[in-house]
Amino acid sequence: MKNVGILSVGHYLPSRKLTNLDLEKMVETSDEWIVTRTGIKERRIASQDELTSDMASGAAREALKNAEMDGEEIELIIIATTSPDSNFPSVACKVQKAINAKNAAAFDVSAACSGYLYAMTTAKQYILSGMFKNALVVAADKFSNLLDWNDRGTCVLFGDGAGACVLGWVRGNHGILSDHIHAQGKHDEMMYVDHEEPVPLDQTHQKMRKPHIIMHGQELFKEAVTSMAEGAGIVAKKAGVKLEDVKCVVPHQANDRIISAVAKKAGIPKEKFFINIHKYGNTSAAAVAIALYEAVQEGRIKKNDNVILVTFGAGLVSAANLVRW
């Protein structure tokens, strides 16, 4: 018996740390306010010349190293991002060049914070169809370029980073046992990027026409909790796994309160949830990818463990996978 599974994971984080104390000097906020309401203590911010494709390439290289593969062996590259370097070429094509994956097809997927699991599910289908034998899936976002740094409601939430995995055939009853992807376009106004209105976006309070994130947090909170709790239940049922037999849940790292509410609604002890939001904030599509990498590194996920990956994002879109490690 063979399934498509995760052969390796990797990640990349910018070196610069932006703490809550740093933000206190930039906007009217406080460390206590941020931690109490979000669980975030610091986040990583990419340098001005550090592109989304640079972070994606860094995560890809580590995933390849951990899989003991080189770029020429990869047959498919899918990059999940909503903050590409430019409209085109795709980030995937830039990563292909960076890792010398000259034999791979390459394209991007846009599904906001659910992008990593959307991309993973898409890559899995290509492998199952027989079109490709393996795939490199990378999630990378540079949301620091999309923030109004005078808006204390959003600038404290996000960070930059990338995570990656290599997918391929695995033997036995292991691998990605079930998938769930879902969209509710009727809620598109809850979180979006505004391209039109001039607003103060830097500390000089100059008016600039630049895309920036608009988010209606209270409404988004409710939908996030419902969609993630439902997604976890759906993939467990599809895989024939009881929720009490799940060893670890790797959720989207958007808000610690959301994670607590998801745990309660899904009936899964919060102790089973892997959380690293305090270190990185919300890294969008990369959040689950980075958290999965750290959960593996820290021994929270071991061989034969049932693991749920679950997320939600602007769109609204949500996704989940159940993986037997």
N, C-alpha and C positions, 0 to 999 in steps of 0.2 A: 504494500500500500504506500502511495506517495501523495504528498500534499505540497503546496507552495508554502514555504516558510521563510523566516528571517534568518539569514546566514550570518549576518554581522551588523553591528551598529557603529555609528561615529557621530561626532559633534564638532562644532566650532563656536567659540565665544570671543567677541572683541575683548581687548585687554582693559579698556576704560570702564571703571565702575562709577555709576552715578547713584549716590546714596540719598536717602530721604533728607539728611542734613544739608546736602548740596542743594536739593530742591527747595528747602526752606529759604535759601538765599535768592531763589529765582521767582517763586510765586508765593502767594499767601496760603501757606499750608504748614503742616508740622509732621514730624516723624510719628507722633502718637496718632494723629488723625489718619495717616496713610496706613500704618500697621493695623490699627483697630478695624478699619473698614475694608482693607484689601489683603492684609497679610504680607505685603511687599516691604522689604527693607532696603533693597538696592536692585539695580538693573545694569546690564551692559549696554554701552552705546558705541556704535561703530564710528570710527574716525571719518572725516569728510571724504577722504580718498579711498575708503574701504567700502566696496560695493557689495550688493547682495550676491552677485556671482562669485566674489572673492570668498565670502563666508560659506557659500554653498560648495565651492571647490575644496575648501578646507575640511568640511564635514565629509565630503565624498572621499577624499584621500584617506581619512582615518578609517572609514567603513571598508574601503578596499584593502587597506593594510590588515585590518582585523579579519577579513575574509580570505587573506592570503591570495589575493587576485591583483592583476594589473588592469589598467584601463582598456587594453585591447581585447580583454575577455568579455567585457560588458556588451550586451546586445541591445539594451533599452535604457534610456535615461529619462525619468520624469521628475521635473522640479515643481514643487508646490510653492507658489509665492504670489502675493498681491502687491509687491513692491519691487518690480524688476528694475534693472539698471536703466532700461529704456523700453519703448514700445516694441522694438525689435532691434537686433536679433534676440531670440529667447535666451533666458538665463541657462536653459538646458544646453543650448548650443555652445555657450561660453564655457560651461563646465566640461562639456565634451572635449573642447580644445584643451582646457587646462589639465585634464587627466589623461589625455591622449587616447580617448575612447573612440578611435576612428571608425570602428565597426558598428557603432551604436546608432539607432534611431533616437531622436531627442526632441522633447517638447515640454511646454509648461502647462500646469493646471492652476486655475484660479478658483479657489473655494475658501478664501479668507482663512480663518483659524482652523477650519476643518480640512485644509488642503492636504496635509500629510496623509491622513487616512483615505481621502478621496484618491490621492495618487497611488497609495499602496494597493487599494482595491482595484484600481484600473490596471496597474502593473500585473497584479495577480491574474486577472482575466487574460491578458496577453500571453502569460506563461501557460495557463491552463489550455488555451486554444492551440498551443504548439507553435505559435508564431515566433516566440523567443524562449530561450532556455533560462535566462536570468534577467534581472533588472536592477538598476541603481535608482533608488527613490530618495530624493533630498527635499527637505523643507527649509526655506530660508526667507527671512524677512528683515528689512531695515525700516521699521516703523518710525524711527527717530526723524526721518525725512518727511513724515506725514503728520507730524504733531504741531499743534499750536502751543508753543512753549509758554504762553500766558494763560492757557486754559488749565486750571488746576484739576478739573474733572477728568481730563484725559492724559495730560503729560506725565502724571505720576504713575500711570498704569503699565506703560509699554517699555519694552527693551528690544535689543537686536540680537540675532543669533541664528544658528543653523544646526540641523540634525539630519542624519542620513541612515539608510539601511540598504543592504544588498539582499534581494529576494532570489530564491531558487528552489529547486526540488529538495524536499527532505523526506526521509523514510519513516515508516511507522505512523502511529496516530499523533503526529506532531504537526506544527505549522499553523497557518491561519485557517481555523476551522469554520469561521462564519464572518459575514460582513453585513454592514447596514449603512446605507447612505440615504439622506433625506433632505428635502428643501421645502421651505415655506416662503416663497417670494412675496406673499402678502405682507410680510413683516420687513420689507426692504428698507423702510424708513427708520428702523431702530438704530442702525449703525451704517454709515456710508462715508464716502470721501467727497467733500464739497470742493468742486473745481472753480466755482464762479465768484463768490462774494469776497471782496478784499477785506482782510481782517489783520489785526496786529499779530505777527507770528514770531517776532524775535524780541530780545530784551531792549531794543532801541524803540520799540512800539511803532515802527514804521508800517505803513499799509503796503501789503504785498499780495499779488494774485498768485497764490500757490495752493495746491491741493492740501487739505487737512482733514482729519477725522472728526466727524460729528457722531456723538453717541448719546442715546437716551437710556441711561444705565438701569433705572428701576424697571422699565418694561422689558429690557433685555435680560435682566436677572431672572425674571419669572420664566421666560421662554427657554433660557439656558438650562435651568434646573429640570424642567419638564422634559426637554428633548434629550438631555444626557441620561437621565434616569430611565427613560423609555428605551433609549438606544442600548444601554447596558443589558436591560431585560430581554430585548429582542435578540441580540447576538448570543446570549446565554441559551435561550430557548432553541434557536436555530442549531446550535452546536450540541444540544442535548446535555448541557452542563448546568447543574444547580448553582445558584448564586453563592450558596455557602461553601461550594467547592472551588470558588475563585480565590486564588492566593494573593493576587495583587491587581489593583485597578490603577491605570495610568491615565488621569483625566487631563483635560485642557487646563492650563494654569492661568486662569483669568482672574480669579478672586477666591480667596480662601473661604469666604462665606458661601459662595456658590458651591464649592466642593463639599462643604458641610451639609448643605441642603440637599445635594444630589445623593450623598451617602444615606441620609435619613429617608429620602423619598424612595430610593432603590432598595432599602433594607440591607445595606452592606455596611459593616462597621468602618468608621472613618480610618481606623488603624490600618486597614488594608489599602488605603489610597496612598500612592506615592506623591509627595508634594515637594516642589522646589521653587515655588513662586517667590518665596522670601529672598531668593538670591538673584532671580532674573526677571521678575515681573512677567508680563504677558508678551511672549515673543511670537505671537500669532501662529502661523502654520508650523513654526519650529518648536512650539511649546511641548507638544506631546513627544516629538522626536528627541528633544534634549532630555526630557524627563525619563523616557524609556532608556536612553543611553545610561543615565546616572543610576537608574534602578537596577540595571544589569551590573554596572560597575560596583555598586554597593552591596550586591548579593541579595537584594530584595526579590529578584527573580532568578529562579533556579530551574534546572532541567525537570521537565514533566509538570511544571506549574501551569495552571490555567490563569491567563492574564487577559484582562479587558482593557482595551484602549478606547477612549471615548472623548468626543469633543463637539463643539458647536462654534459657529462663527457667523459673521455678517452675511446676510442673504435673504432670510436666515438659512443656514445650512448646518446639518449635523451628521455625524458619522461615528461608527463604532466597529471594532473588530474583536473577536475572541481568538487568542493565540495560545496554543499549547506549546510551551517552550521546549 
